[in-house]
Amino acid sequence: MGSGGAQDSRAEQADHTAVRVALWRALHVRADPPPHVFEDEVGLRLAGPGDDWRQRPDMDADGTRAFRAGIVARARFVEDLVVAEAGRGVTQYVVLGAGLDTFVQRRPEVAAGLQVFEVDQPEPQAWKRRRLTELGLGVPDGLRLVPVDFEAGGSWWEELVAAGFDAERPAVVACTGVSMYLTQEAIRGTLRQVAGLAPGSTLAMTFMQPAELLDPRMRDLLERTTRLARASGTPFLSFFSPAQMLDLAREAGLAQARHVSAEDLARRYFTGRTDGLRPVAAEELLVATV
């Protein structure tokens, strides 16, 4: 996809896990009957995977149901949270590990009242900026793309402030599908940083439970996914029980922390479905307020 020589394509390329998430969101709209928990086909346009994308092994409609349901459930939860917080006057939204997030493009009526900061690795973010331009979507004034080289020890906080983030005003911070790739010390550092935000700020962060806490079917799926992640060079580094994640948050200074389980999300967004689609316990949510 795109033009330019081999050097350009190496420098700017999509993160494959971010593309998979975007395609699973689109697959929910294409393969699952309505009502749809979350509707996002903008990510599919950004990814530009070709007409045969549904033939990919990781896009099998039946085999990916549980993961797909979890992806759209967490996305809907975070978006509902952002909309609610914007409604009560919060004007800053930070997406850590933004990938192919499309909130600004899909919800312009909400984004118009927010300064949105998308934090990601420099190369995938440069690729995304180019794709937004190619598709005629552009980067509006209210969207700041904040490149941070985490692998080189870059500080997301310093880059965020340099991009115009106001530490004196409350914000919503979302970090989904990221913590399993981080060391426990990096997660602790992120939680401490969020705990220092202005009062009224909110964090939503997903975390992966260890295999031994899952039912046998999900345990097998997680172990297979863990092997694939390691083979692709993006190994899972951190797993937490809900109690451990709450302890980490409180130790960091986030006294008002709660666990939102896959079962909570299933009750909230999947009640009444007759197709059996529902998220299962694997990746769960920490929600904390400052």
MARTITI-816935 format. One record per residue: x, y, z of N, C-alpha, C in turn. Coordinates in Angstrom, 3 decimals. Example, Ala and Ser with C-alpha at 12.3 -4.5 7.8 and 13.67 -1.06 7.14 Angstrom:
% MARTITI-816935
13.190,-5.690,7.800,12.300,-4.500,7.800,13.200,-3.300,7.800
12.850,-2.250,7.080,13.670,-1.060,7.140,12.900,0.030,7.870
This chain:
% MARTITI-816935
0.848,-1.193,0.000,0.000,0.000,0.000,0.875,1.231,0.000
0.369,2.278,-0.678,1.126,3.523,-0.692,2.246,3.466,-1.713
3.023,4.511,-1.785,4.091,4.612,-2.770,5.391,4.877,-2.056
6.433,5.017,-2.853,7.732,5.294,-2.272,8.595,4.057,-2.305
9.874,4.235,-2.008,10.820,3.141,-2.075,10.772,2.265,-0.846
11.688,1.257,-0.839,11.721,0.304,0.263,12.033,0.999,1.578
12.894,2.020,1.517,13.242,2.718,2.748,12.016,3.391,3.353
11.171,4.035,2.505,9.967,4.687,3.005,9.006,3.689,3.613
8.824,2.530,2.962,7.860,1.552,3.466,8.330,0.959,4.778
9.653,0.887,4.965,10.142,0.390,6.254,9.915,1.427,7.349
10.127,2.702,6.986,10.032,3.762,7.980,8.587,3.985,8.415
7.650,3.845,7.463,6.252,4.092,7.777,5.441,2.834,7.484
5.058,2.127,8.517,4.210,0.969,8.303,3.280,0.803,9.495
2.132,0.217,9.227,1.142,0.027,10.281,1.599,-1.043,11.250
1.204,-0.898,12.485,1.428,-1.944,13.476,0.420,-3.065,13.204
0.906,-4.298,13.088,0.013,-5.382,12.659,-1.065,-5.678,13.697
-0.762,-5.477,14.986,-1.805,-5.709,15.994,-2.883,-4.641,15.907
-2.491,-3.404,15.604,-3.477,-2.330,15.452,-4.369,-2.586,14.245
-3.795,-3.088,13.154,-4.588,-3.426,11.976,-5.582,-4.531,12.309
-5.138,-5.556,13.032,-6.040,-6.661,13.386,-7.235,-6.146,14.191
-6.986,-5.258,15.156,-8.080,-4.688,15.945,-9.053,-3.929,15.055
-8.515,-3.124,14.127,-9.374,-2.359,13.222,-10.222,-3.288,12.358
-9.624,-4.361,11.894,-10.361,-5.303,11.052,-11.404,-6.073,11.853
-11.109,-6.405,13.101,-12.112,-7.075,13.942,-13.302,-6.150,14.205
-13.040,-4.879,14.368,-14.148,-3.925,14.533,-15.041,-3.933,13.300
-14.405,-3.902,12.129,-15.176,-3.939,10.885,-15.881,-5.274,10.714
-15.235,-6.357,11.114,-15.838,-7.682,10.990,-17.105,-7.784,11.828
-17.117,-7.120,12.973,-18.322,-7.102,13.809,-19.497,-6.536,13.022
-19.257,-5.469,12.260,-20.326,-4.853,11.464,-20.711,-5.746,10.294
-19.731,-6.425,9.697,-19.981,-7.224,8.497,-20.542,-8.612,8.806
-20.082,-9.230,9.908,-20.410,-10.640,10.151,-21.453,-10.863,11.229
-21.598,-9.926,12.168,-22.532,-10.104,13.272,-23.831,-9.358,12.988
-24.972,-9.948,13.359,-26.246,-9.261,13.114,-26.402,-8.051,14.030
-27.203,-7.076,13.621,-27.482,-5.931,14.490,-28.338,-6.370,15.666
-28.378,-5.576,16.745,-27.714,-4.280,16.881,-26.218,-4.439,17.110
-25.445,-3.569,16.488,-24.003,-3.634,16.633,-23.571,-2.851,17.871
-22.691,-3.457,18.631,-22.198,-2.838,19.860,-21.372,-1.605,19.532
-20.641,-1.669,18.441,-19.721,-0.593,18.065,-19.584,-0.626,16.551
-19.748,0.519,15.916,-19.682,0.575,14.459,-18.473,1.392,14.029
-17.527,0.707,13.415,-16.318,1.388,12.958,-15.803,0.709,11.700
-16.047,1.352,10.569,-15.440,0.890,9.326,-14.421,1.898,8.802
-14.232,2.997,9.534,-13.188,3.953,9.158,-11.816,3.299,9.318
-11.660,2.509,10.383,-10.394,1.803,10.591,-10.074,0.858,9.450
-11.106,0.232,8.888,-10.925,-0.642,7.730,-10.402,0.164,6.540
-10.954,1.364,6.329,-10.480,2.225,5.242,-9.024,2.627,5.464
-8.682,2.941,6.707,-7.295,3.303,7.011,-6.351,2.133,6.742
-6.747,0.958,7.192,-5.885,-0.218,7.047,-5.696,-0.592,5.584
-6.755,-0.426,4.776,-6.657,-0.735,3.347,-6.129,-2.130,3.077
-6.754,-3.169,3.661,-6.158,-4.517,3.604,-6.372,-5.253,2.291
-7.161,-4.690,1.366,-7.473,-5.398,0.131,-8.820,-6.096,0.230
-9.372,-6.462,-0.915,-10.724,-7.026,-0.952,-10.827,-8.392,-0.280
-9.714,-9.099,-0.157,-9.767,-10.459,0.390,-9.455,-10.512,1.882
-9.618,-9.390,2.589,-9.191,-9.352,3.998,-9.931,-10.347,4.867
-11.165,-10.683,4.513,-11.910,-11.634,5.343,-11.418,-13.071,5.176
-10.537,-13.295,4.210,-9.945,-14.635,4.045,-8.713,-14.823,4.932
-8.274,-13.763,5.590,-7.138,-13.909,6.506,-7.462,-14.918,7.601
-6.493,-15.748,8.010,-6.763,-16.738,9.071,-7.259,-16.097,10.370
-6.780,-14.877,10.677,-7.197,-14.229,11.927,-8.514,-13.473,11.777
-9.194,-13.637,10.643,-10.499,-13.006,10.438,-11.614,-14.052,10.309
-11.333,-15.283,10.695,-12.366,-16.311,10.675,-13.525,-15.868,11.563
-14.712,-15.743,10.978,-15.846,-15.145,11.699,-16.241,-15.945,12.925
-16.162,-17.280,12.840,-16.553,-18.110,13.988,-15.436,-18.194,15.022
-14.211,-18.407,14.550,-13.101,-18.614,15.473,-12.703,-17.384,16.263
-13.065,-16.196,15.771,-12.646,-14.961,16.454,-13.778,-14.289,17.232
-14.918,-14.957,17.377,-16.090,-14.325,17.981,-15.799,-13.741,19.361
-15.179,-14.536,20.236,-14.961,-14.088,21.610,-14.027,-12.884,21.653
-12.935,-12.934,20.865,-12.008,-11.822,20.844,-12.655,-10.584,20.227
-13.390,-10.797,19.136,-14.066,-9.688,18.455,-15.051,-8.998,19.392
-15.803,-9.798,20.129,-16.758,-9.230,21.081,-16.041,-8.415,22.149
-14.897,-8.913,22.618,-14.142,-8.166,23.619,-13.610,-6.853,23.084
-13.153,-6.867,21.836,-12.614,-5.650,21.209,-13.688,-4.580,21.089
-14.878,-4.962,20.594,-15.918,-3.943,20.403,-16.514,-3.512,21.735
-16.523,-4.412,22.730,-17.061,-4.046,24.045,-16.176,-3.019,24.725
-14.868,-3.235,24.690,-13.978,-2.269,25.357,-14.012,-0.939,24.623
-14.100,-0.973,23.284,-14.153,0.272,22.513,-15.415,1.057,22.845
-16.540,0.354,22.940,-17.806,1.023,23.258,-17.766,1.593,24.666
-17.207,0.833,25.613,-17.134,1.304,27.000,-16.323,2.598,27.078
-15.161,2.602,26.457,-14.298,3.787,26.507,-14.985,4.968,25.832
-15.619,4.718,24.695,-16.271,5.823,24.003,-17.437,6.383,24.815
-18.213,5.503,25.438,-19.293,5.971,26.309,-18.736,6.823,27.447
-17.590,6.394,27.997,-16.950,7.137,29.085,-16.507,8.522,28.603
-15.887,8.581,27.446,-15.415,9.862,26.908,-16.586,10.805,26.663
-17.653,10.285,26.063,-18.830,11.114,25.786,-19.431,11.643,27.089
-19.513,10.776,28.108,-20.073,11.196,29.396,-19.204,12.261,30.057
-17.884,12.060,30.030,-16.982,13.028,30.656,-16.978,14.351,29.893
-17.048,14.285,28.567,-17.139,15.517,27.781,-18.422,16.271,28.125
-19.481,15.514,28.387,-20.755,16.129,28.738,-20.713,16.873,30.059
-19.777,16.501,30.921,-19.684,17.216,32.201,-18.517,18.208,32.215
-17.972,18.484,31.018,-17.023,19.578,30.915,-15.565,19.225,30.723
-15.210,17.934,30.709,-13.817,17.562,30.452,-13.503,17.849,28.983
-12.341,18.436,28.721,-12.026,18.899,27.363,-10.759,18.278,26.779
-10.149,17.305,27.479,-8.938,16.664,26.971,-9.100,15.149,26.996
-8.698,14.500,25.907,-8.790,13.048,25.785,-7.457,12.538,25.252
-6.822,11.646,26.005,-5.514,11.100,25.645,-5.673,9.608,25.349
-5.196,9.191,24.184,-5.242,7.778,23.801,-3.806,7.269,23.751
-3.433,6.441,24.727,-2.086,5.877,24.787,-2.049,4.583,23.970
-1.119,4.511,23.017,-1.100,3.365,22.120,-2.295,3.420,21.191
-2.445,4.546,20.474,-3.688,4.835,19.754,-3.965,3.887,18.603
-2.915,3.378,17.938,-3.159,2.480,16.816,-4.036,3.149,15.761
-5.056,2.419,15.298,-5.969,2.960,14.296,-7.252,3.460,14.950
-7.105,4.159,16.061,-8.265,4.763,16.711,-8.928,5.750,15.746
-10.264,5.748,15.726,-10.990,6.581,14.764,-12.054,7.447,15.431
-11.899,7.707,16.723,-12.894,8.489,17.453,-13.132,9.851,16.795
-12.065,10.551,16.459,-12.194,11.903,15.892,-12.953,11.861,14.571
-12.688,10.840,13.758,-13.333,10.752,12.453,-14.798,10.310,12.564
-15.113,9.462,13.528,-16.480,8.925,13.639,-17.398,9.785,14.499
-16.836,10.494,15.480,-17.658,11.256,16.418,-17.272,12.728,16.403
-17.342,13.371,15.246,-16.885,14.774,15.156,-17.677,15.704,16.054
-18.944,15.375,16.336,-19.757,16.263,17.169,-19.254,16.293,18.608
-18.681,15.188,19.080,-18.090,15.144,20.421,-16.659,15.668,20.380
-15.900,15.222,19.369,-14.496,15.622,19.255,-14.340,17.127,19.111
-15.369,17.809,18.584,-15.283,19.260,18.400,-15.087,20.001,19.711
-15.524,19.403,20.815,-15.366,20.030,22.120,-14.177,19.531,22.898
-13.328,18.742,22.253,-12.199,18.122,22.934,-10.886,18.436,22.227
-9.796,18.415,22.991,-8.464,18.322,22.414,-8.072,16.852,22.561
-7.880,16.168,21.449,-7.586,14.739,21.463,-6.106,14.536,21.155
-5.435,13.780,22.018,-4.007,13.494,21.856,-3.846,11.990,21.618
-3.365,11.621,20.442,-3.096,10.218,20.133,-1.596,9.968,20.275
-1.234,9.139,21.250,0.166,8.836,21.528,0.489,7.461,20.948
1.549,7.387,20.139,1.919,6.101,19.555,3.372,6.143,19.099
3.872,4.975,18.690,5.231,4.898,18.172,5.358,5.740,16.892
6.523,6.325,16.655,6.661,7.264,15.542,6.331,6.677,14.170
6.826,5.472,13.855,6.654,4.940,12.502,5.190,4.626,12.187
4.485,3.860,13.040,3.075,3.626,12.737,2.255,4.907,12.715
2.633,5.871,13.544,1.869,7.110,13.556,2.109,7.927,12.284
3.332,7.918,11.778,3.607,8.603,10.516,2.820,7.953,9.385
2.725,6.632,9.419,1.924,5.903,8.423,0.455,6.313,8.526
-0.052,6.388,9.755,-1.462,6.759,9.935,-1.710,8.182,9.448
-0.806,9.098,9.746,-0.962,10.485,9.280,-1.058,10.514,7.756
-0.195,9.740,7.111,-0.215,9.693,5.645,-1.537,9.123,5.132
-2.034,8.065,5.772,-3.290,7.446,5.340,-4.471,8.410,5.535
-4.472,9.146,6.633,-5.542,10.121,6.854,-5.559,11.159,5.733
-4.370,11.567,5.314,-4.268,12.536,4.227,-4.725,11.919,2.909
-4.268,10.697,2.632,-4.624,10.024,1.376,-6.130,9.819,1.252
-6.799,9.564,2.365,-8.237,9.327,2.345,-9.048,10.624,2.387
-8.363,11.759,2.456,-9.050,13.039,2.493,-9.630,13.390,3.848
-9.232,12.654,4.884,-9.739,12.909,6.238,-8.916,13.972,6.948
-7.619,13.976,6.697,-6.742,14.985,7.272,-6.616,14.869,8.790
-5.869,15.800,9.362,-5.669,15.874,10.813,-6.227,17.215,11.272
-7.420,17.226,11.858,-8.036,18.494,12.267,-7.274,19.160,13.409
-7.567,20.433,13.631,-6.862,21.199,14.657,-7.001,20.571,16.044
-8.122,19.934,16.308,-8.353,19.371,17.637,-7.695,18.037,17.882
-6.947,17.534,16.887,-6.266,16.246,17.024,-4.767,16.463,16.987
-4.089,16.020,18.031,-2.626,16.082,18.070,-2.086,14.655,18.008
-1.278,14.361,17.006,-0.598,13.074,16.904,0.754,13.213,17.598
0.933,12.457,18.680,2.103,12.626,19.549,3.002,11.400,19.416
4.080,11.486,18.644,4.974,10.324,18.493,5.898,10.174,19.693
5.969,8.960,20.215,6.851,8.671,21.347,7.567,7.355,21.074
8.886,7.379,21.098,9.668,6.164,20.878,9.854,5.449,22.212
8.859,4.632,22.567,8.892,3.926,23.847,10.111,3.007,23.938
10.471,2.376,22.815,11.582,1.423,22.829,12.903,2.105,23.148
13.005,3.400,22.831,14.232,4.143,23.128,14.131,4.883,24.461
13.101,4.545,25.243,12.940,5.168,26.548,12.279,6.524,26.513
11.556,6.812,25.431,10.880,8.095,25.320,9.819,8.279,26.386
9.609,9.520,26.814,8.635,9.840,27.852,7.343,10.318,27.213
6.279,9.549,27.327,5.006,9.980,26.745,4.502,11.238,27.432
4.817,11.387,28.716,4.338,12.551,29.455,4.988,13.834,28.922
6.297,13.810,28.756,6.993,14.998,28.260,6.511,15.379,26.866
6.348,14.387,25.999,5.892,14.662,24.637,4.448,15.159,24.629
3.637,14.633,25.539,2.243,15.053,25.628,2.149,16.528,26.007
2.910,16.921,27.007,2.910,18.324,27.444,3.442,19.220,26.332
4.489,18.743,25.642,5.058,19.532,24.540,4.051,19.722,23.403
3.106,18.757,23.294,2.095,18.839,22.235,0.910,19.709,22.624
0.945,20.272,23.844,-0.105,21.204,24.238,-1.048,20.706,25.306
-0.773,19.526,25.888,-1.626,19.023,26.959,-1.499,19.913,28.186
-2.629,20.243,28.794,-2.658,21.119,29.967,-2.842,20.270,31.218
-1.760,20.115,31.983,-1.794,19.263,33.171,-2.672,19.834,34.281
-3.085,21.092,34.144,-3.925,21.715,35.167,-5.410,21.454,34.929
-5.745,20.874,33.780,-7.152,20.599,33.476,-7.378,19.091,33.415
-8.560,18.629,33.837,-8.815,17.177,33.844,-8.858,16.592,32.437
-8.646,15.295,32.375,-8.603,14.592,31.094,-9.145,13.181,31.275
-9.548,12.583,30.167,-9.775,11.138,30.104,-8.557,10.533,29.432
-8.008,9.489,30.043,-6.868,8.772,29.471,-7.312,7.341,29.204
-7.170,6.887,27.974,-7.520,5.512,27.612,-6.266,4.783,27.167
-6.130,3.554,27.644,-4.987,2.717,27.278,-5.521,1.297,27.126
-5.939,0.939,25.916,-6.547,-0.373,25.695,-5.684,-1.220,24.774
-5.582,-2.489,25.115,-4.798,-3.410,24.300,-3.318,-3.140,24.322
-2.822,-2.511,25.383,-1.414,-2.094,25.436,-0.661,-2.726,26.605
-1.292,-2.817,27.769,-0.550,-3.147,28.991,0.139,-4.503,28.933
-0.415,-5.459,28.180,0.222,-6.779,28.132,1.583,-6.737,27.451
1.839,-5.692,26.658,3.124,-5.554,25.965,4.148,-4.768,26.789
3.736,-4.241,27.945,4.604,-3.402,28.766,5.137,-4.175,29.962
6.281,-3.740,30.462,6.784,-4.311,31.708,5.943,-3.805,32.877
5.998,-4.512,33.988,5.241,-4.071,35.157,5.729,-2.707,35.633
7.008,-2.438,35.507,7.520,-1.137,35.940,6.984,-0.019,35.053
6.877,-0.277,33.756,6.324,0.727,32.845,4.857,0.994,33.175
4.134,-0.050,33.526,2.719,0.113,33.902,2.608,0.916,35.186
3.461,0.604,36.158,3.461,1.375,37.413,3.748,2.857,37.135
4.707,3.109,36.249,5.041,4.487,35.921,3.877,5.219,35.278
3.167,4.541,34.397,2.001,5.150,33.750,0.916,5.449,34.777
0.678,4.518,35.669,-0.353,4.732,36.700,0.018,5.896,37.615
1.304,6.006,37.970,1.739,7.129,38.816,1.556,8.449,38.086
1.863,8.449,36.791,1.720,9.672,36.006,0.261,10.104,35.951
-0.645,9.141,35.723,-2.077,9.452,35.664,-2.570,9.932,37.025
-2.050,9.345,38.099,-2.470,9.752,39.443,-2.114,11.209,39.730
-1.138,11.745,38.993,-0.743,13.131,39.174,-1.504,14.116,38.315
-2.479,13.619,37.536,-3.279,14.524,36.707,-4.226,15.361,37.566
-4.848,16.335,36.928,-5.771,17.221,37.643,-6.952,16.424,38.201
-7.461,16.816,39.370,-8.660,16.163,39.915,-9.801,16.177,38.902
-10.532,15.067,38.869,-11.601,14.933,37.889,-11.172,14.165,36.655
-9.890,13.792,36.586,-9.400,12.984,35.469,-9.796,11.525,35.657
-9.886,10.801,34.538,-10.303,9.399,34.566,-9.387,8.570,33.687
-9.047,7.381,34.149,-8.253,6.423,33.379,-9.088,5.180,33.096
-9.031,4.704,31.856,-9.563,3.384,31.506,-8.422,2.604,30.874
-8.017,1.513,31.520,-6.880,0.707,31.036,-7.272,-0.770,31.034
-7.019,-1.438,29.927,-7.259,-2.881,29.912,-6.038,-3.611,30.441
-6.277,-4.807,30.943,-5.189,-5.671,31.389,-5.558,-7.112,31.084
-4.532,-7.927,30.864,-4.735,-9.329,30.516,-4.615,-10.188,31.775
-5.596,-11.040,31.980,-5.545,-11.950,33.114,-4.620,-13.132,32.811
-3.982,-13.692,33.829,-3.155,-14.886,33.597,-4.024,-16.077,33.215
-3.446,-16.996,32.470,-4.195,-18.131,31.922,-4.883,-18.951,32.999
-4.239,-19.058,34.165,-4.816,-19.934,35.198,-6.132,-19.418,35.763
-6.467,-18.161,35.513,-7.738,-17.616,35.997,-8.874,-17.785,34.989
-8.560,-18.312,33.805,-9.550,-18.406,32.744,-10.155,-19.803,32.670
-11.322,-19.888,32.018,-11.901,-21.211,31.803,-11.066,-21.928,30.736
-11.161,-23.270,30.666,-10.256,-24.038,29.789,-10.258,-23.585,28.341
-11.419,-23.243,27.767,-11.464,-22.852,26.361,-10.705,-21.548,26.138
-10.937,-20.570,27.019,-10.237,-19.296,26.876,-8.758,-19.437,27.203
-8.429,-20.353,28.118,-7.024,-20.585,28.447,-6.267,-21.053,27.207
-6.862,-21.966,26.461,-6.228,-22.459,25.239,-6.066,-21.338,24.217
-7.112,-20.501,24.058,-7.046,-19.387,23.120,-5.952,-18.395,23.512
-5.879,-18.101,24.828,-4.879,-17.149,25.292,-3.474,-17.697,25.083
-3.274,-18.968,25.375,-1.944,-19.550,25.217,-1.525,-19.556,23.745
-2.496,-19.803,22.845,-2.200,-19.775,21.412,-1.863,-18.341,20.982
-2.641,-17.371,21.477,-2.399,-15.966,21.134,-1.050,-15.497,21.674
-0.702,-15.957,22.879,0.581,-15.598,23.485,1.740,-16.119,22.642
1.605,-17.334,22.137,2.651,-17.901,21.276,2.784,-17.095,19.982
1.640,-16.726,19.392,1.667,-15.942,18.158,2.308,-14.574,18.378
1.973,-13.960,19.523,2.542,-12.646,19.832,4.056,-12.728,19.983
4.518,-13.787,20.637,5.967,-13.959,20.813,6.642,-14.177,19.466
6.023,-15.001,18.617,6.612,-15.313,17.311,6.674,-14.085,16.412
5.730,-13.152,16.596,5.699,-11.959,15.744,6.566,-10.833,16.292
7.252,-11.077,17.402,8.157,-10.081,17.947,7.529,-9.091,18.900
6.254,-9.334,19.278,5.574,-8.459,20.242,5.048,-9.321,21.391
5.959,-9.850,22.217,5.535,-10.797,23.261,4.706,-10.135,24.357
3.806,-10.914,24.945,3.068,-10.464,26.119,4.016,-10.524,27.316
4.103,-9.421,28.048,5.038,-9.328,29.172,4.357,-9.320,30.529
3.112,-8.843,30.592,2.482,-8.620,31.901,1.057,-9.154,31.932
0.772,-9.894,32.990,-0.567,-10.417,33.261,-0.917,-10.082,34.704
-2.190,-9.774,34.953,-2.612,-9.419,36.315,-3.981,-10.013,36.614
-4.156,-10.415,37.852,-5.510,-10.689,38.322,-6.176,-9.344,38.592
-7.502,-9.298,38.639,-8.158,-8.026,38.972,-7.665,-7.434,40.294
-7.475,-8.288,41.297,-7.013,-7.793,42.601,-5.621,-7.178,42.494
-4.741,-7.816,41.733,-3.388,-7.271,41.551,-3.425,-5.930,40.832
-4.296,-5.805,39.833,-4.379,-4.549,39.074,-4.916,-3.426,39.957
-5.911,-3.733,40.771,-6.441,-2.725,41.698,-5.386,-2.311,42.711
-4.598,-3.272,43.190,-3.519,-2.951,44.134,-2.501,-2.015,43.497
-2.129,-2.303,42.233,-1.171,-1.441,41.539,-1.697,-0.013,41.428
-2.967,0.105,41.078,-3.557,1.434,40.912,-3.548,2.192,42.232
-3.920,1.526,43.285,-3.983,2.194,44.596,-2.595,2.545,45.105
-1.625,1.659,44.859,-0.248,1.971,45.251,0.269,3.204,44.503
-0.213,3.397,43.274,0.219,4.539,42.461,-0.455,5.835,42.885
-1.464,5.740,43.762,-2.159,6.930,44.228,-3.548,7.112,43.658
-4.038,6.084,42.951,-5.388,6.132,42.392,-6.337,5.416,43.348
-6.808,6.166,44.342,-7.615,5.555,45.401,-8.973,5.080,44.891
-9.530,5.799,43.920,-10.851,5.461,43.401,-10.701,4.602,42.149
-10.409,3.332,42.367,-10.191,2.394,41.263,-11.199,1.263,41.345
-11.690,0.829,40.186,-12.627,-0.292,40.154,-12.327,-1.193,38.967
-12.766,-2.409,39.080,-12.582,-3.418,38.041,-13.886,-3.561,37.271
-13.812,-3.447,35.953,-14.965,-3.698,35.087,-14.676,-5.000,34.352
-15.452,-6.025,34.645,-15.181,-7.359,34.109,-15.825,-7.568,32.742
-15.404,-8.628,32.077,-16.039,-9.006,30.810,-17.515,-9.305,31.034
-17.836,-9.856,32.184,-19.243,-10.135,32.509,-20.031,-8.834,32.644
-19.417,-7.820,33.259,-20.067,-6.504,33.343,-20.353,-5.958,31.944
-19.368,-6.076,31.048,-19.542,-5.580,29.685,-20.607,-6.385,28.942
-20.640,-7.694,29.195,-21.645,-8.540,28.545,-23.049,-8.123,28.963
-23.224,-7.865,30.254,-24.545,-7.435,30.730,-24.923,-6.074,30.148
-23.932,-5.215,30.039,-24.199,-3.843,29.600,-24.517,-3.745,28.105
-23.806,-4.536,27.293,-23.895,-4.338,25.848,-24.432,-5.530,25.054
-24.529,-6.702,25.661,-24.887,-7.891,24.890,-26.163,-8.573,25.383
-26.789,-8.037,26.412,-28.028,-8.621,26.920,-29.096,-8.624,25.829
-29.771,-9.747,25.690,-30.846,-9.847,24.713,-30.407,-10.325,23.347
-29.104,-10.460,23.103,-28.654,-10.971,21.814,-29.009,-12.449,21.696
-29.393,-12.852,20.520,-29.764,-14.255,20.301,-28.692,-15.021,19.529
-27.597,-14.335,19.175,-26.560,-15.011,18.378,-25.424,-15.569,19.233
-25.514,-15.385,20.564,-24.485,-15.924,21.449,-23.209,-15.107,21.508
-23.172,-13.978,20.807,-21.970,-13.145,20.823,-21.834,-12.475,22.184
-20.676,-12.649,22.820,-20.421,-11.990,24.093,-18.930,-12.087,24.407
-18.401,-11.079,25.087,-16.985,-11.138,25.479,-16.799,-12.133,26.608
-15.632,-12.733,26.662,-15.338,-13.663,27.747,-14.093,-13.174,28.486
-13.973,-13.608,29.711,-12.905,-13.111,30.579,-11.534,-13.448,30.008
-10.782,-12.454,29.706,-9.374,-12.570,29.315,-8.761,-11.203,29.534
-9.187,-10.231,28.704,-8.761,-8.847,28.879,-9.881,-8.080,29.578
-9.561,-7.496,30.726,-10.567,-6.813,31.529,-10.148,-5.349,31.703
-10.975,-4.586,32.392,-10.750,-3.136,32.483,-10.521,-2.662,33.907
-9.562,-1.768,34.043,-9.378,-0.973,35.250,-9.907,0.425,34.935
-10.769,0.942,35.795,-11.245,2.317,35.653,-10.911,3.043,36.958
-10.239,4.168,36.858,-9.810,4.896,38.043,-10.016,6.384,37.847
-10.347,7.077,38.917,-10.522,8.523,38.856,-9.560,9.196,39.825
-9.156,10.393,39.439,-8.204,11.158,40.250,-8.976,12.082,41.174
